[in-house]
Amino acid sequence: MALRKILALLKKDFLMETSYRLAFVFNVFGVFTSLLMYFFINKLFGGRIVPHLEEFGVNYFAYVLLSTAFFGYVGVGLGSFAERIRTEQMQGTLEALLLTPTRVTTILFSLALWNLLLATLDLVIYVLFAVFVFKIDFSGINILSTAIIFVLTIVSFSSLGILSACFIMVLKRGNPFGWLVAGVEGLIGGAYFPVTVLPAWLQFVAKFFPVTYAIRAVQFAVYRGYSPLQLWREITALAGFSVVLLPLSLAAFTFSLRKARRDGTLGQY
């Protein structure tokens, strides 16, 4: 029964997205132009941070290509829940959806599934450009390590995304949590440059964000071929974030949903 509901919501999202075909072309172009920008930044400034990249065995462009592609993929978990709930609010379908006899976890999973599929497509585009245009070598990748990192990071990011959606559920507009986490994580978590270039106090703050461990781990897994055993510190940290954040986020969303129902604001936006 739950699978039928998930597939029905997925079909709805598919029909909506395919009605905007030009958006796909612009998305591919956007990925290419962003990569081209980093390519020339590497030409101009890449040599300055070579000492910070020695442990990964790559230049700045290879580092930032992987980290931004990965951050964009798993970051869908942070933004998709709040974004989709806001969209459902604007379309006037949120109240009808949440009042159906469907488990909250099923609804949340369904809301994020289509965005996750789109993010997978973006990731494939990144990889194709990396391999065939920019000649990045991914032959040393450890697939098992990479898969574990992806799963744990998606869970932890999705948990943060659900917490972010709680603000949308209650406040309707304005999401300070989502803005703070997305902005800070991208800046100090290693998505655009290695964490080691930051001051010592910011490196300490970065330890409290899952993306810091995720990006470091995926760099080692893809470029160095590190096994899960060699990445036990990063994997343990990501597992810890997932175990703590997932039940916390689900409890917070359930509370927000009950409050919105009690206040009669589910249909408001």
C-alpha positions in Angstrom: 0.0 0.0 0.0 2.8 2.4 0.9 4.7 1.6 -2.3 1.6 2.4 -4.4 1.3 5.8 -2.7 5.0 6.5 -3.2 4.8 5.5 -6.9 1.7 7.7 -7.3 3.4 10.8 -5.9 6.5 10.0 -8.0 4.3 9.8 -11.1 2.8 13.2 -10.3 6.3 14.8 -9.9 7.4 13.2 -13.2 4.5 14.5 -15.1 5.1 18.0 -13.7 8.8 18.1 -14.4 8.5 16.7 -17.9 6.2 19.5 -18.9 9.2 21.8 -18.5 11.6 20.2 -21.0 13.8 23.3 -21.6 14.7 23.3 -17.9 16.7 20.1 -18.5 18.8 21.7 -21.2 19.6 24.7 -19.0 20.5 22.4 -16.2 23.1 20.6 -18.3 24.4 23.9 -19.4 24.6 25.1 -15.8 26.6 22.1 -14.8 29.1 22.7 -17.6 29.5 26.4 -17.0 30.1 25.8 -13.2 32.8 23.2 -14.0 34.4 25.6 -16.5 34.5 28.3 -13.9 36.3 26.0 -11.4 38.6 24.8 -14.3 39.9 28.4 -14.9 40.1 29.1 -11.1 42.4 26.2 -10.9 44.5 27.6 -13.7 44.8 30.9 -11.9 45.0 30.0 -8.2 45.2 26.2 -8.0 48.9 26.1 -7.3 48.5 28.0 -4.1 46.7 25.3 -2.3 48.6 22.3 -3.6 50.1 21.5 -0.1 46.6 21.2 1.3 45.7 18.6 -1.5 48.7 16.3 -1.2 46.9 13.8 1.0 44.2 13.4 -1.7 46.7 13.2 -4.6 44.8 15.5 -6.9 44.8 19.1 -8.1 42.3 21.8 -7.0 40.0 21.2 -10.0 39.7 17.5 -9.5 39.0 18.1 -5.8 36.4 20.8 -6.2 34.7 18.9 -9.1 34.1 15.9 -6.9 33.2 17.8 -3.8 30.7 20.1 -5.5 29.1 17.2 -7.4 28.9 15.2 -4.2 27.7 18.1 -2.1 25.0 18.9 -4.7 23.8 15.3 -4.7 23.5 14.8 -1.0 22.5 18.4 -0.4 19.2 17.5 -2.0 18.3 15.9 1.3 18.8 19.3 3.0 16.7 21.3 0.6 14.1 19.0 -0.9 11.9 18.5 2.1 11.4 22.2 2.8 11.2 23.0 -0.9 8.6 20.4 -1.6 6.5 21.3 1.4 6.6 24.9 0.4 5.6 23.9 -3.1 2.7 21.8 -1.9 1.6 24.8 0.3 1.6 27.1 -2.7 -0.3 24.6 -4.8 -2.9 24.1 -2.1 -2.3 20.3 -1.9 -0.4 20.0 1.4 -3.4 19.9 3.6 -5.1 17.2 1.5 -1.9 15.2 1.4 -1.2 15.3 5.1 -4.8 14.5 6.0 -4.8 11.3 4.1 -4.3 8.0 6.1 -0.7 7.8 5.2 2.3 7.5 7.5 4.4 10.6 7.9 7.6 8.7 7.0 5.9 7.6 3.7 5.0 11.1 2.8 8.4 12.5 3.6 10.2 9.8 1.6 7.8 10.4 -1.3 8.4 14.2 -1.2 12.2 13.7 -1.5 12.3 10.8 -3.9 11.9 12.7 -7.1 14.5 15.3 -6.1 16.9 12.5 -5.3 16.4 11.0 -8.8 17.0 14.4 -10.4 20.1 14.8 -8.2 21.3 11.4 -9.5 20.9 12.7 -13.0 23.0 15.8 -12.2 25.7 13.6 -10.7 25.8 11.5 -13.8 26.2 14.7 -15.9 29.1 15.8 -13.6 30.8 12.4 -14.1 30.4 12.4 -17.8 31.8 15.9 -18.2 34.6 15.0 -15.8 35.7 11.9 -17.7 35.1 12.8 -21.3 35.7 16.6 -21.3 38.1 17.3 -18.4 39.8 13.8 -18.4 39.5 13.2 -14.6 40.7 9.7 -13.7 38.2 7.8 -11.4 39.8 4.4 -12.0 41.1 4.1 -8.4 37.6 4.4 -6.8 36.6 2.1 -4.0 33.0 1.4 -4.8 32.1 -0.1 -1.5 33.5 2.8 0.5 31.8 5.3 -1.8 28.4 3.6 -1.5 28.6 3.5 2.3 29.5 7.2 2.4 26.7 8.1 0.0 24.1 6.3 2.1 25.2 7.6 5.5 25.5 11.2 4.1 22.1 11.1 2.5 20.5 9.9 5.7 22.2 12.6 7.8 21.5 15.4 5.3 17.9 14.3 4.9 17.5 14.5 8.7 18.7 18.0 8.6 16.3 18.7 5.7 13.4 17.4 7.7 14.4 19.7 10.6 14.5 22.5 8.1 11.0 21.5 6.8 9.6 21.9 10.4 10.2 25.7 10.1 8.3 25.8 6.8 5.5 23.8 8.4 5.1 26.3 11.3 6.4 29.6 9.9 5.3 29.1 6.3 7.9 31.6 5.0 11.4 32.1 6.3 13.6 29.2 7.2 16.6 30.3 9.3 17.7 26.8 10.0 18.0 25.8 6.4 19.8 29.0 5.5 22.3 28.6 8.3 23.1 25.0 7.8 23.3 25.1 3.9 25.4 28.3 4.0 27.7 27.3 6.8 28.2 23.7 5.7 29.1 24.7 2.1 31.5 27.3 3.3 33.5 25.5 6.1 32.7 21.9 5.3 35.2 21.5 2.5 32.9 21.7 -0.5 34.8 24.5 -2.3 38.3 24.2 -0.7 40.0 21.8 1.8 39.1 22.5 5.4 42.8 22.8 6.2 43.0 26.2 4.6 40.7 27.6 7.3 41.8 29.1 10.6 42.2 26.6 13.4 39.0 27.7 15.2 36.9 27.2 12.0 38.4 23.8 11.5 37.2 23.0 15.0 33.7 24.2 14.2 33.7 22.2 10.9 34.0 19.0 13.0 30.3 19.5 14.1 29.0 19.2 10.5 28.5 15.9 8.8 29.5 17.3 5.4 33.1 17.8 6.7 33.5 14.0 7.2 31.5 13.2 4.1 33.6 15.2 1.6 36.9 14.1 3.2 35.9 10.5 3.0 34.6 10.6 -0.6 37.8 12.2 -1.8 39.8 9.4 -0.2 37.4 6.7 -1.5 37.4 8.0 -5.1 40.9 9.2 -5.6 42.9 7.1 -3.2 40.7 4.0 -3.2 40.5 3.8 0.6 38.6 0.9 2.1 35.9 1.3 4.7 38.4 0.2 7.3 40.8 3.0 6.4 37.9 5.4 6.6 36.5 4.2 9.9 36.8 7.6 11.6 34.7 9.4 8.9 32.2 6.5 8.6 31.8 6.3 12.3 31.2 10.0 12.5 28.6 9.9 9.7 26.8 6.9 11.3 26.7 8.8 14.6 25.1 11.9 12.9 22.6 9.6 11.2 21.6 7.7 14.4 21.1 10.9 16.4 19.5 13.2 13.7 17.1 10.8 12.0 14.8 10.0 15.0 15.2 13.6 16.2 14.1 15.1 12.9 11.1 12.7 12.6 9.9 13.6 16.1 10.3 17.3 15.4 8.3 17.0 12.1 5.5 15.0 13.8 5.3 17.7 16.5 5.3 20.5 13.8 2.6 18.7 11.9 0.4 18.3 15.0 0.8 22.0 15.8 -0.2 23.0 12.3 -3.2 20.8 12.5 -4.2 22.1 15.9 -3.8 25.7 14.7 -5.6 25.0 11.5 -2.8 26.4 9.4 -2.0 23.4 7.1 -3.6 25.1 4.1 -2.0 28.4 4.7 1.1 29.7 3.0 
